[in-house]
């Protein structure tokens, strides 16, 4: 199994890269999706969030009001740390379950927005960073996600810097340009991943087949 960490700043286009890699055959473990699952109504995760932040972060139907919670935690680093302390262990446990189910020959791509911030790079065989300039991130967040500039800057400020992400990268995908320039880069990364997985598999077979030392 080849374990790949995939990360990038908000608005960098990581989700599109994740989608393309899944199309090539990667087993994608999406931390954002799992983070939503572990705080669905009736879960211990949601109960812990309500205990920490109060019922005001719930919708009328009892689900988590994500925009309201986001406005609270991204304006206060201490509250963001509190939320992360609740959600991250739950996400980690579920991610480990999905990885174990993928099979020994899989290329497992862990799509982790806060990989750099949480010091998770050593958990993976390599790290792929989707990179975009801060100005590009800002324009995408305001134009495509409907955020105000203040909201977008707060989200970006809560994450690692571009330089910090690049420092942990094994491979970098430049997504500062148009969408049509992205797919060829992802295809090249996939070829690299399959080559590394094959080399790893060959090494493991040689190890298993080696005669014990006398």
Buried (B, 14 or more C-beta within 10 A) or exposed (E): BBBBBBBBBBBBBBBBBBEBBBEBEBBBBBBBEBBBBBBEEEBEBBEBBBEEBEEEBBEEEEEBBEEEBBBBBBEEEEBBEBBBEBBBEBBBEBBEEBBEEBEEEBBBBBBBBBBBBBEBBEBBBBBBBBBBBBEBBBBBBBEEEEBEEEBBBBBBEBBBEBEEBEEBBBBBBBBBEEEEEBEEBBEEBBEBBBEBBEEBBEEEEEEEEEEEEE
